[in-house]
Amino acid sequence: MKRREALGAMALASLATAFRWTPAEAEHAAKLAREALKTPFTPAFFTPHEWDTVRVLADLVIPKDERSGSATDAGVPEFMDFMLNDRPDGQTPMRGGLAWLDNECYERFGKTFVAATPTEQTTVLDDIAWPKKAKPELSQGVAFFNMFRDMTASGFWSSKIGVTDLDYRHRRDLALRPQSRPYRKRGRDGQRDRARERQAARGRVRKAAGTQRRGS
């Protein structure tokens, strides 16, 4: 896709900030995703290339570690496909954002995001993962990544793997909460980030449980 075409697709990327979902929608998509993991899955919304990109990007946001599986292991791409197939208002921001990501990689490295090396992929994500640090000309990529990151977090924390990982009983509330960092890094830094995420999540659980007891 040429630069002008990518920018045209991303012209509506501002819609990404308005694309929100309810706990019921997240729970419904999560149930469908869990069922989809049991058999070979063909996406209804994503094209084959978009599907490959989503799977790579989701696993960069939440990779597999010693504690639990990755975003794809949890069925996050399936979760996104079900969610977007039912929500046309999120389709243009997602499709345009994936096109922007490929175009950015083409301009920097002469290849698509999927074809880029892990280092090249991380370089692009580092430039759009931190809104306050991002350059103004990357604002469209920032808007897309914010939406993608939040959908990845919702899909993961409402999955069986995510619930087991956090031992969290209030899935519907957590499904709407983005993770504490834009995306996880591998190695020791990633392990420390994961520990902080679990500690913060458990704190929210204890706080929610205390509120419920006081209100009962």
N, CA and C of each residue as an Amber inpcrd file, in Angstrom:
protein
   648
   0.8390000  -1.1920000   0.0000000   0.0000000   0.0000000   0.0000000
   0.8800000   1.2500000   0.0000000   0.5890000   2.2190000  -0.8670000
   1.3550000   3.4360000  -0.9640000   1.0760000   4.3310000   0.2400000
   2.0110000   5.2920000   0.4390000   1.9000000   6.1950000   1.5830000
   0.5570000   6.9220000   1.5760000   0.1490000   7.4530000   0.4250000
  -1.0890000   8.2070000   0.3630000  -2.2880000   7.3270000   0.6930000
  -2.2640000   6.0690000   0.2060000  -3.3700000   5.1590000   0.4820000
  -3.4270000   4.8140000   1.9630000  -2.2340000   4.6180000   2.5510000
  -2.1840000   4.2920000   3.9710000  -2.7030000   5.4590000   4.8100000
  -2.3110000   6.6720000   4.4390000  -2.7720000   7.8350000   5.1780000
  -4.2740000   8.0220000   5.0140000  -4.7780000   7.6680000   3.8200000
  -6.2160000   7.7600000   3.6030000  -6.9610000   6.7970000   4.4940000
  -6.4260000   5.5880000   4.6200000  -7.0580000   4.5880000   5.4800000
  -6.9860000   5.0050000   6.9370000  -5.8760000   5.6510000   7.3070000
  -5.6930000   6.0500000   8.6980000  -6.3320000   7.3880000   9.0180000
  -6.9110000   8.0380000   8.0060000  -7.5730000   9.3180000   8.2550000
  -8.6940000   9.1520000   9.2680000  -9.2520000   7.9540000   9.3250000
 -10.3260000   7.6740000  10.2800000  -9.7960000   6.9990000  11.5450000
  -8.4770000   6.9960000  11.6960000  -7.8880000   6.3280000  12.8640000
  -8.2920000   7.0010000  14.1580000  -8.6790000   8.2750000  14.0810000
  -9.1230000   8.9410000  15.2920000 -10.3400000   8.2570000  15.8850000
 -11.0580000   7.4850000  15.0500000 -12.2000000   6.7310000  15.5460000
 -11.7720000   5.6880000  16.5670000 -10.4980000   5.3040000  16.5040000
 -10.0130000   4.2800000  17.4190000 -10.1760000   4.7100000  18.8620000
 -10.0000000   6.0090000  19.1240000 -10.1260000   6.4800000  20.5030000
 -11.5660000   6.4220000  20.9750000 -12.5090000   6.3660000  20.0390000
 -13.9270000   6.3030000  20.4010000 -14.4650000   4.8810000  20.3920000
 -13.6330000   3.9260000  19.9410000 -14.0820000   2.5420000  19.8660000
 -13.9300000   1.8870000  21.2260000 -15.0260000   1.6840000  21.8930000
 -15.0270000   1.0490000  23.2040000 -16.0050000  -0.1110000  23.1820000
 -15.8590000  -1.0110000  24.1460000 -16.7380000  -2.1680000  24.1890000
 -17.2150000  -2.3890000  25.6110000 -18.3640000  -3.0170000  25.7240000
 -18.9680000  -3.2550000  27.0370000 -18.4560000  -4.5690000  27.6190000
 -18.6070000  -4.7840000  28.9360000 -18.2260000  -6.0700000  29.5280000
 -18.9590000  -7.2310000  28.8760000 -20.2250000  -7.0270000  28.5230000
 -20.9980000  -8.1020000  27.9000000 -20.4320000  -8.4670000  26.5350000
 -20.0160000  -7.4590000  25.7690000 -19.4290000  -7.7220000  24.4560000
 -18.1050000  -8.4690000  24.5920000 -17.2970000  -8.0520000  25.5420000
 -16.0130000  -8.7150000  25.7600000 -16.2160000 -10.1650000  26.2000000
 -17.1600000 -10.3840000  27.1020000 -17.4320000 -11.7390000  27.5870000
 -17.9450000 -12.6310000  26.4710000 -18.8140000 -12.0760000  25.6320000
 -19.3580000 -12.8630000  24.5150000 -18.2500000 -13.2500000  23.5430000
 -17.4010000 -12.2940000  23.1790000 -16.3020000 -12.5810000  22.2610000
 -15.3160000 -13.5670000  22.8780000 -15.0940000 -13.4660000  24.1830000
 -14.1760000 -14.3780000  24.8650000 -14.6920000 -15.8110000  24.8310000
 -15.9990000 -15.9860000  25.0260000 -16.5840000 -17.3240000  24.9730000
 -16.4430000 -17.9240000  23.5750000 -16.6920000 -17.1140000  22.5560000
 -16.5490000 -17.5910000  21.1810000 -15.0980000 -17.9520000  20.8770000
 -14.1790000 -17.1540000  21.3930000 -12.7600000 -17.4130000  21.1580000
 -12.3270000 -18.7200000  21.8120000 -12.8200000 -18.9770000  23.0220000
 -12.4660000 -20.2340000  23.6990000 -12.9470000 -21.4420000  22.9050000
 -14.1330000 -21.3420000  22.3300000 -14.6410000 -22.4290000  21.5070000
 -13.8410000 -22.5670000  20.2160000 -13.4380000 -21.4220000  19.6560000
 -12.7060000 -21.4320000  18.3910000 -11.3400000 -22.0980000  18.5120000
 -10.7500000 -22.0630000  19.7010000  -9.4340000 -22.6690000  19.9020000
  -9.4730000 -24.1950000  19.8080000 -10.6670000 -24.7660000  19.8690000
 -10.7880000 -26.2200000  19.8610000 -10.7160000 -26.8040000  18.4520000
 -10.9050000 -25.9840000  17.4320000 -10.9100000 -26.4470000  16.0470000
 -10.1410000 -25.4710000  15.1760000  -9.7250000 -25.8760000  13.9710000
  -9.0650000 -24.9390000  13.0480000  -9.9620000 -23.7260000  12.8110000
  -9.3570000 -22.5620000  12.8280000 -10.1440000 -21.3220000  12.7670000
  -9.8400000 -20.5280000  11.5030000 -10.8890000 -20.0630000  10.8530000
 -10.7550000 -19.1770000   9.6980000 -11.3900000 -17.8380000  10.0560000
 -10.6130000 -16.7460000  10.0860000 -11.1750000 -15.4550000  10.4810000
 -12.2430000 -14.9680000   9.5130000 -13.2490000 -14.3220000  10.0730000
 -14.3380000 -13.7750000   9.2570000 -14.0600000 -12.3330000   8.8660000
 -13.3310000 -11.6000000   9.6950000 -13.0490000 -10.1980000   9.4060000
 -11.6760000  -9.9990000   8.7780000 -10.6380000 -10.5140000   9.3940000
  -9.2780000 -10.2730000   8.9250000  -8.9700000 -11.0100000   7.6260000
  -8.1910000 -10.3640000   6.7430000  -7.6660000 -11.0370000   5.5640000
  -6.5180000 -11.9500000   6.0170000  -6.0670000 -12.8840000   5.1780000
  -4.9490000 -13.7530000   5.5800000  -3.7060000 -12.9770000   6.0160000
  -3.3460000 -11.9290000   5.2740000  -2.1620000 -11.1520000   5.6620000
  -2.3970000 -10.3920000   6.9600000  -3.5800000  -9.8130000   7.1090000
  -3.9020000  -9.1180000   8.3480000  -3.8730000 -10.0840000   9.5250000
  -4.3710000 -11.2870000   9.3080000  -4.3870000 -12.3100000  10.3570000
  -2.9730000 -12.6360000  10.8260000  -2.0580000 -12.7910000   9.8740000
  -0.6580000 -13.0550000  10.2360000  -0.0740000 -11.8860000  11.0320000
  -0.3890000 -10.6740000  10.6110000   0.1210000  -9.4880000  11.3000000
  -0.4360000  -9.3840000  12.7090000  -1.7150000  -9.6220000  12.8490000
  -2.3620000  -9.5560000  14.1650000  -1.7440000 -10.5660000  15.1240000
  -1.4810000 -11.7590000  14.6550000  -0.9120000 -12.7970000  15.5080000
   0.4980000 -12.4210000  15.9780000   1.2980000 -11.8710000  15.0700000
   2.6500000 -11.4520000  15.4500000   2.5860000 -10.2920000  16.4320000
   1.7620000  -9.3050000  16.1190000   1.6750000  -8.1070000  16.9590000
   1.1140000  -8.4300000  18.3420000   0.1080000  -9.2810000  18.3990000
  -0.4860000  -9.6400000  19.6940000   0.5320000 -10.3270000  20.5890000
   1.3750000 -11.1660000  20.0070000   2.3760000 -11.8680000  20.8130000
   3.5350000 -10.9600000  21.2130000   3.6870000  -9.8280000  20.5410000
   4.6600000  -8.8420000  20.9920000   4.0960000  -8.0410000  22.1620000
   2.7860000  -7.8530000  22.1760000   2.1500000  -7.1610000  23.2890000
   2.1520000  -8.0440000  24.5340000   1.7690000  -9.3080000  24.3650000
   1.7810000 -10.2630000  25.4820000   2.4420000 -11.5570000  25.0090000
   3.7500000 -11.6790000  25.1930000   4.4550000 -12.8990000  24.7810000
   4.3070000 -14.0230000  25.8080000   4.6480000 -15.2020000  25.3990000
   4.6510000 -16.3510000  26.2970000   5.8030000 -16.2100000  27.2790000
   5.5950000 -16.6230000  28.5180000   6.6780000 -16.6320000  29.4850000
   6.5810000 -17.8750000  30.3470000   7.3510000 -17.9180000  31.4320000
   7.4030000 -19.1210000  32.2600000   6.1050000 -19.3530000  33.0180000
   5.2510000 -18.3340000  33.1240000   4.0290000 -18.4400000  33.9120000
   2.8210000 -18.8670000  33.0630000   2.7160000 -18.3160000  31.8530000
   1.5260000 -18.5930000  31.0500000   1.8320000 -18.4640000  29.5680000
   0.8250000 -18.8000000  28.7600000   0.9780000 -18.7260000  27.3180000
   0.8930000 -17.2950000  26.8040000   1.0720000 -17.1630000  25.5030000
   1.0680000 -15.8530000  24.8590000  -0.3500000 -15.4380000  24.5010000
  -0.4600000 -14.2800000  23.8680000  -1.7680000 -13.7860000  23.4320000
  -2.4190000 -14.7390000  22.4370000  -1.6400000 -15.2960000  21.5170000
  -2.2270000 -16.2330000  20.5520000  -2.6160000 -17.5360000  21.2280000
  -1.8450000 -17.9610000  22.2200000  -2.2090000 -19.1680000  22.9700000
  -3.5570000 -18.9720000  23.6700000  -3.8200000 -17.7340000  24.0790000
  -5.0550000 -17.4240000  24.8000000  -6.2360000 -17.1730000  23.8640000
  -5.9890000 -17.1540000  22.5610000  -7.0830000 -16.9200000  21.6160000
  -7.4040000 -15.4580000  21.3930000  -6.4290000 -14.5730000  21.6390000
  -6.6700000 -13.1450000  21.4630000  -6.9950000 -12.7690000  20.0120000
  -6.2740000 -13.2910000  19.0160000  -6.6460000 -12.9490000  17.6350000
  -8.0790000 -13.3630000  17.3010000  -8.4890000 -14.5340000  17.7810000
  -9.8710000 -14.9740000  17.5700000 -10.8420000 -14.0360000  18.2630000
 -10.4980000 -13.6280000  19.4800000 -11.3100000 -12.6700000  20.2310000
 -11.5060000 -11.3930000  19.4160000 -10.4240000 -10.8770000  18.8480000
 -10.5020000  -9.6580000  18.0420000 -11.3770000  -9.8590000  16.8060000
 -11.2290000 -11.0040000  16.1640000 -12.0040000 -11.2500000  14.9500000
 -13.4980000 -11.2780000  15.2550000 -13.8740000 -11.9510000  16.3280000
 -15.2870000 -11.9830000  16.7170000 -15.7780000 -10.5910000  17.1160000
 -14.9660000  -9.8670000  17.8650000 -15.3560000  -8.5400000  18.3070000
 -15.5670000  -7.5980000  17.1250000 -14.6230000  -7.5830000  16.1970000
 -14.6930000  -6.6560000  15.0700000 -15.7500000  -7.0650000  14.0590000
 -15.9970000  -8.3420000  13.9380000 -17.0260000  -8.7890000  13.0040000
 -18.4040000  -8.3010000  13.4340000 -18.5720000  -8.0910000  14.7360000
 -19.8520000  -7.6160000  15.2780000 -19.8870000  -6.1060000  15.4840000
 -18.7230000  -5.4410000  15.3080000 -18.6410000  -4.0090000  15.5640000
 -18.0370000  -3.2830000  14.3690000 -18.8320000  -2.9190000  13.3770000
 -18.3240000  -2.2230000  12.1920000 -17.5910000  -0.9270000  12.5100000
 -17.9180000  -0.2840000  13.6330000 -17.2680000   0.9790000  13.9630000
 -15.7970000   0.8090000  14.3120000 -15.3700000  -0.4150000  14.5790000
 -13.9660000  -0.6450000  14.8680000 -13.1860000  -1.1990000  13.6880000
 -13.8660000  -1.5280000  12.6100000 -13.2160000  -2.1870000  11.4830000
 -12.2630000  -1.2680000  10.7270000 -12.6840000  -0.0370000  10.4540000
 -11.8190000   0.8830000   9.7150000 -10.5610000   1.2560000  10.4960000
 -10.6600000   1.6080000  11.7910000  -9.4400000   1.8880000  12.5510000
  -8.4840000   0.6990000  12.5900000  -9.0010000  -0.5110000  12.7460000
  -8.1330000  -1.6800000  12.7920000  -7.4810000  -1.9400000  11.4450000
  -8.2790000  -1.9590000  10.3970000  -7.7400000  -2.2440000   9.0630000
  -6.7700000  -1.1610000   8.6150000  -7.1370000   0.0900000   8.8680000
  -6.2420000   1.1860000   8.5150000  -4.9650000   1.1620000   9.3270000
  -5.0620000   0.7890000  10.5930000  -3.8810000   0.7340000  11.4450000
  -2.9010000  -0.3480000  11.0180000  -3.4210000  -1.5010000  10.6490000
  -2.5440000  -2.5730000  10.1740000  -1.8550000  -2.1570000   8.8750000
  -2.5840000  -1.4180000   8.0260000  -1.9880000  -0.9060000   6.7890000
  -0.9070000   0.1240000   7.1020000  -1.1710000   0.9790000   8.0850000
  -0.1670000   1.9620000   8.4950000   1.1020000   1.2690000   8.9810000
   0.9330000   0.2170000   9.7600000   2.0800000  -0.5090000  10.3030000
   2.9390000  -1.0910000   9.1870000   2.2970000  -1.6870000   8.1870000
   3.0440000  -2.2300000   7.0490000   3.7500000  -1.1210000   6.2750000
   3.0450000  -0.0160000   6.0760000   3.6260000   1.0790000   5.3170000
   4.8310000   1.6820000   6.0370000   4.7270000   1.8050000   7.3490000
   5.8400000   2.3360000   8.1270000   7.0620000   1.4310000   8.0240000
   6.8260000   0.1290000   8.0610000   7.9350000  -0.8220000   7.9290000
   8.5190000  -0.7980000   6.5190000   7.6710000  -0.6200000   5.5210000
   8.1440000  -0.5120000   4.1430000   9.0620000   0.6960000   3.9990000
   8.6530000   1.8230000   4.5850000   9.4560000   3.0380000   4.4590000
  10.7810000   2.9210000   5.1990000  10.7790000   2.2250000   6.3240000
  12.0140000   2.1060000   7.1110000  12.9140000   0.9680000   6.6540000
  12.2820000  -0.1870000   6.3460000  13.0800000  -1.3950000   6.1270000
  12.8440000  -2.0620000   4.7780000  11.8560000  -1.5750000   4.0210000
  11.5790000  -2.1750000   2.7170000  10.8770000  -3.5120000   2.8160000
  10.1080000  -3.7260000   3.8890000   9.4030000  -4.9980000   4.0730000
   8.1790000  -4.7760000   4.9450000   7.2770000  -5.7560000   4.9570000
   6.0880000  -5.6540000   5.8070000   6.4680000  -5.8700000   7.2700000
   5.5280000  -5.5990000   8.1660000   5.7820000  -5.7920000   9.5930000
   6.0760000  -7.2530000   9.8980000   5.3150000  -8.1570000   9.2970000
   5.5230000  -9.5850000   9.5420000   6.8990000 -10.0320000   9.0560000
   7.3390000  -9.4780000   7.9340000   8.6260000  -9.8750000   7.3540000
   9.8070000  -9.2200000   8.0570000   9.5630000  -8.1870000   8.8410000
  10.6410000  -7.4910000   9.5370000  11.2350000  -8.3730000  10.6280000
  12.4720000  -8.0780000  11.0050000  13.1130000  -8.8190000  12.0800000
  12.5210000  -8.4000000  13.4180000  12.6730000  -9.2220000  14.4580000
  12.1730000  -8.8330000  15.7790000  12.7030000  -7.4750000  16.2410000
  13.9630000  -7.1940000  15.9480000  14.5420000  -5.9040000  16.3310000
  13.8630000  -4.7650000  15.5890000  13.6130000  -4.9440000  14.2950000
  12.9450000  -3.9220000  13.5010000  11.5070000  -3.7080000  13.9770000
  10.8220000  -4.7950000  14.2820000   9.4510000  -4.6900000  14.7880000
   9.4120000  -3.9100000  16.0970000  10.3350000  -4.2320000  16.9980000
  10.3800000  -3.5550000  18.2920000  10.7140000  -2.0800000  18.1380000
  11.5600000  -1.7640000  17.1750000  11.9210000  -0.3660000  16.9300000
  10.6900000   0.4630000  16.5740000   9.8470000  -0.0830000  15.6980000
   8.6270000   0.6210000  15.3060000   7.6760000   0.7440000  16.4980000
   7.5030000  -0.3380000  17.2410000   6.5770000  -0.3090000  18.3770000
   7.0430000   0.6510000  19.4640000   8.3450000   0.7140000  19.6880000
   8.8610000   1.6390000  20.6940000   8.5230000   3.0900000  20.3500000
   8.4010000   3.3720000  19.0580000   8.1200000   4.7390000  18.6130000
   6.6460000   5.1200000  18.7360000   5.7540000   4.1250000  18.8700000
   4.3230000   4.4370000  18.9430000   3.6660000   3.9430000  20.2300000
   4.4240000   3.2460000  21.0640000   3.8400000   2.6590000  22.2760000
   3.7110000   3.6570000  23.4200000   4.4410000   4.7620000  23.3530000
   4.4310000   5.7340000  24.4440000   3.8960000   7.0630000  23.9160000
   2.5970000   7.3090000  24.0580000   1.9640000   8.5000000  23.4770000
   2.6650000   9.8130000  23.7960000   3.1130000  10.0110000  25.0210000
   3.7220000  11.2800000  25.4010000   5.1070000  11.4690000  24.7880000
   5.7340000  10.3710000  24.3860000   7.0750000  10.4540000  23.8160000
   7.0640000  10.3780000  22.2890000   5.9400000   9.9860000  21.7140000
   5.8680000   9.7760000  20.2710000   5.9390000  11.0940000  19.4990000
   6.5190000  11.0440000  18.3170000   6.5910000  12.2160000  17.4530000
   5.1980000  12.5170000  16.8920000   4.8860000  13.7850000  16.6660000
   3.5590000  14.1520000  16.1500000   3.1880000  13.4450000  14.8620000
   4.1700000  13.2310000  13.9830000   3.8730000  12.5950000  12.7020000
   3.5160000  11.1120000  12.8370000   3.6900000  10.5550000  14.0340000
   3.3450000   9.1580000  14.2790000   2.0250000   9.0260000  15.0490000
   1.2760000  10.1110000  15.1440000   0.0620000  10.1140000  15.9530000
  -0.9590000   9.0820000  15.4800000  -1.0150000   8.8310000  14.1750000
  -1.9580000   7.8390000  13.6630000  -1.5750000   6.4410000  14.1270000
  -0.2830000   6.1490000  14.1030000   0.1790000   4.8590000  14.5890000
  -0.0510000   4.7050000  16.0830000   0.1030000   5.7910000  16.8350000
  -0.1320000   5.7660000  18.2800000  -1.5980000   5.4350000  18.5750000
  -2.5080000   6.0860000  17.8480000  -3.9390000   5.8320000  18.0610000
  -4.2810000   4.3800000  17.7760000  -3.7210000   3.8490000  16.6940000
  -3.9780000   2.4490000  16.3600000  -3.4230000   1.5220000  17.4340000
  -2.1830000   1.7480000  17.8420000  -1.5700000   0.8290000  18.7940000
  -2.2630000   0.8640000  20.1430000  -2.7410000   2.0370000  20.5430000
  -3.4980000   2.1150000  21.7940000  -4.7260000   1.2090000  21.7330000
  -5.4450000   1.2640000  20.6160000  -6.6290000   0.4280000  20.4580000
  -6.2430000  -1.0490000  20.4340000  -5.2030000  -1.3770000  19.6730000
  -4.7920000  -2.7750000  19.5490000  -4.3200000  -3.3270000  20.8870000
  -3.5420000  -2.5300000  21.6030000  -3.0450000  -2.9640000  22.9110000
  -4.1940000  -3.2420000  23.8690000  -5.1770000  -2.3430000  23.8880000
  -6.3060000  -2.5130000  24.7970000  -7.1480000  -3.7370000  24.4270000
  -7.3270000  -3.9820000  23.1340000  -8.0750000  -5.1700000  22.7120000
  -7.3120000  -6.4380000  23.0620000  -5.9930000  -6.3870000  22.9190000
  -5.1680000  -7.5440000  23.2780000  -5.2950000  -7.8430000  24.7670000
  -5.2120000  -6.7980000  25.5850000  -5.3410000  -6.9750000  27.0340000
  -6.7150000  -7.5150000  27.4020000  -7.7570000  -6.9680000  26.7840000
  -9.1160000  -7.4360000  27.0800000  -9.2810000  -8.9040000  26.7140000
  -8.7980000  -9.2690000  25.5200000  -8.9140000 -10.6530000  25.0870000
  -8.1290000 -11.6070000  25.9720000  -6.9390000 -11.1890000  26.3740000
  -6.0920000 -12.0680000  27.1870000  -6.6390000 -12.2350000  28.5990000
  -6.9690000 -11.1320000  29.2570000  -7.3910000 -11.2200000  30.6500000
  -8.7800000 -11.8270000  30.8000000  -9.5430000 -11.9180000  29.7230000
 -10.8460000 -12.5820000  29.7970000 -10.7720000 -14.0190000  29.2950000
  -9.5830000 -14.4740000  28.9120000  -9.4050000 -15.8520000  28.4450000
  -9.1380000 -16.7850000  29.6160000  -9.1980000 -18.0700000  29.3560000
  -8.9190000 -19.0510000  30.4080000  -7.4920000 -18.9100000  30.9100000
  -6.5420000 -18.7000000  29.9840000  -5.1430000 -18.5330000  30.3710000
  -4.9660000 -17.2920000  31.2270000  -5.5910000 -16.1900000  30.8160000
  -5.4530000 -14.9540000  31.5640000  -6.0680000 -15.0310000  32.9460000
  -7.2320000 -15.6630000  33.0480000  -7.8980000 -15.8010000  34.3390000
  -7.0670000 -16.6670000  35.2720000  -6.5130000 -17.7420000  34.7430000
  -5.6610000 -18.6180000  35.5490000  -4.4070000 -17.8840000  35.9860000
  -3.8460000 -17.0970000  35.0750000  -2.6160000 -16.3650000  35.3650000
  -2.8130000 -15.4000000  36.5220000  -3.9150000 -14.7410000  36.5860000
  -4.1580000 -13.7330000  37.6080000  -4.9870000 -14.2340000  38.7860000
  -5.5830000 -15.4250000  38.6260000  -6.5020000 -15.9400000  39.6360000
  -7.5600000 -14.8870000  39.9350000  -8.1280000 -14.4020000  38.8630000
  -9.0420000 -13.2600000  38.9670000 -10.4690000 -13.7030000  38.7040000
 -11.3780000 -13.4560000  39.6390000 -12.7430000 -13.9370000  39.5210000
 -13.6930000 -12.9560000  38.8370000 -13.2490000 -11.6860000  38.7400000
 -14.1420000 -10.6800000  38.1820000 -13.7040000 -10.3670000  36.7530000
 -13.9000000 -11.3110000  35.8410000 -13.4040000 -11.1900000  34.4800000
 -13.9820000  -9.9800000  33.7670000 -15.2350000  -9.7010000  33.9610000
 -15.8710000  -8.6620000  33.1680000 -15.2800000  -7.2800000  33.4270000
 -14.9340000  -7.0140000  34.6910000 -14.3150000  -5.7290000  35.0010000
 -12.9110000  -5.6540000  34.4170000 -12.1450000  -6.7130000  34.5660000
 -10.7650000  -6.7250000  34.1070000 -10.6760000  -6.6600000  32.5980000
 -11.6630000  -7.1940000  31.8930000 -11.6230000  -7.1990000  30.4270000
 -11.5820000  -5.7990000  29.8540000 -12.0110000  -4.8270000  30.6180000
 -12.0230000  -3.4500000  30.1290000 -10.7730000  -2.6800000  30.5320000
  -9.8720000  -3.3100000  31.2860000  -8.6850000  -2.6040000  31.7560000
  -7.4820000  -2.9170000  30.8800000  -6.8300000  -1.8870000  30.2970000
  -5.5960000  -2.1490000  29.5470000  -4.4820000  -2.5470000  30.4940000
  -3.4830000  -3.2450000  30.0050000  -2.3740000  -3.6460000  30.8470000
  -1.5490000  -2.4230000  31.2280000  -0.6830000  -2.5780000  32.2270000
   0.0000000  -1.4350000  32.8060000   1.0960000  -0.8740000  31.9130000
   1.6040000  -1.6550000  30.9630000   2.6490000  -1.1650000  30.0540000
   2.1570000  -1.3080000  28.6190000   2.6950000  -0.4830000  27.6910000
   2.2580000  -0.5720000  26.3000000   2.4360000  -1.9570000  25.7000000
   3.5530000  -2.6070000  25.9720000   3.7180000  -3.9990000  25.5940000
   4.8670000  -4.5700000  26.3980000   4.8660000  -5.8680000  26.5550000
   5.8620000  -6.5050000  27.4040000   7.1750000  -6.6980000  26.6750000
   8.2500000  -6.5930000  27.4230000   9.5590000  -6.8670000  26.8570000
  10.0310000  -8.2180000  27.3750000  10.8890000  -8.8480000  26.5980000
  11.3770000 -10.1720000  26.9560000  12.5250000 -10.0620000  27.9470000
  12.9280000 -11.2000000  28.5010000  14.0670000 -11.2320000  29.3950000
  13.7050000 -10.7870000  30.8020000  14.7270000 -10.3440000  31.5410000
  14.5110000  -9.9870000  32.9440000  13.5830000  -8.7940000  33.0840000
  13.7050000  -7.8050000  32.1860000  12.8080000  -6.6540000  32.2490000
  11.3630000  -7.1000000  32.0920000  11.1290000  -8.0500000  31.1960000
   9.7790000  -8.5580000  30.9790000   9.2470000  -9.2900000  32.1950000
  10.1140000 -10.0380000  32.8610000   9.6950000 -10.7590000  34.0560000
   9.3070000  -9.7890000  35.1610000  10.0960000  -8.7190000  35.3220000
   9.7560000  -7.7290000  36.3460000   8.4400000  -7.0360000  36.0050000
   8.2500000  -6.7160000  34.7120000   6.9980000  -6.0770000  34.2960000
   5.8160000  -6.9880000  34.5940000   5.9720000  -8.2790000  34.3020000
   4.8780000  -9.2300000  34.5180000   4.5290000  -9.3140000  35.9950000
   5.5610000  -9.3090000  36.8420000   5.3230000  -9.3770000  38.2860000
   4.5720000  -8.1410000  38.7640000   4.9460000  -6.9690000  38.2350000
   4.2450000  -5.7410000  38.6290000   2.8000000  -5.7870000  38.1840000
   2.5550000  -6.3090000  36.9670000   1.1810000  -6.4000000  36.4570000
   0.3300000  -7.2850000  37.3480000   0.8640000  -8.4470000  37.7450000
   0.1120000  -9.3620000  38.5940000  -0.1900000  -8.7190000  39.9510000
   0.8390000  -8.0420000  40.5250000   0.6530000  -7.4180000  41.8220000
  -0.4270000  -6.3360000  41.7540000  -0.3980000  -5.5140000  40.7020000
  -1.3980000  -4.4530000  40.5570000  -2.7900000  -5.0430000  40.3670000
  -2.8840000  -6.1100000  39.5620000  -4.1800000  -6.7290000  39.3000000
  -4.7570000  -7.3340000  40.5750000  -3.8940000  -8.0030000  41.3430000
  -4.3820000  -8.5990000  42.5880000  -4.8280000  -7.5220000  43.5730000
  -4.1380000  -6.3730000  43.5480000  -4.5530000  -5.2710000  44.4010000
  -5.9410000  -4.7810000  44.0330000  -6.2290000  -4.7290000  42.6970000
  -7.5500000  -4.3090000  42.2620000  -8.6150000  -5.3160000  42.6840000
  -8.2380000  -6.6120000  42.6650000  -9.1770000  -7.6490000  43.0930000
  -9.5250000  -7.4890000  44.5630000  -8.4880000  -7.2860000  45.3890000
  -8.7290000  -7.1370000  46.8300000  -9.5680000  -5.8960000  47.1130000
  -9.2880000  -4.8140000  46.3700000 -10.0440000  -3.5810000  46.5580000
 -11.4950000  -3.7780000  46.1630000 -11.7150000  -4.4640000  45.0230000
 -13.0830000  -4.7110000  44.5690000 -13.8340000  -5.5940000  45.5560000
 -13.1540000  -6.6110000  46.0780000 -13.7960000  -7.5100000  47.0260000
 -14.1730000  -6.7590000  48.3030000 -13.2890000  -5.8460000  48.7580000
 -13.5930000  -5.0750000  49.9530000 -14.7670000  -4.1540000  49.7420000
 -14.8650000  -3.5690000  48.5590000 -15.9900000  -2.6880000  48.2410000
 -17.2910000  -3.4470000  48.2530000 -17.2720000  -4.6820000  47.7030000
 -18.4780000  -5.5010000  47.6570000 -18.9190000  -5.8860000  49.0590000
 -17.9710000  -6.2030000  49.9240000 -18.3340000  -6.5910000  51.2930000
 -18.9530000  -5.4200000  52.0440000 -18.3690000  -4.2300000  51.8320000
 -18.8990000  -3.0660000  52.5300000 -20.2980000  -2.7010000  52.0350000
 -20.5440000  -2.9850000  50.7300000 -21.8350000  -2.6320000  50.1740000
 -22.9040000  -3.6620000  50.4290000 -22.5120000  -4.8810000  50.8790000
 -23.4960000  -5.9520000  51.0920000 -24.1640000  -5.8310000  52.4540000
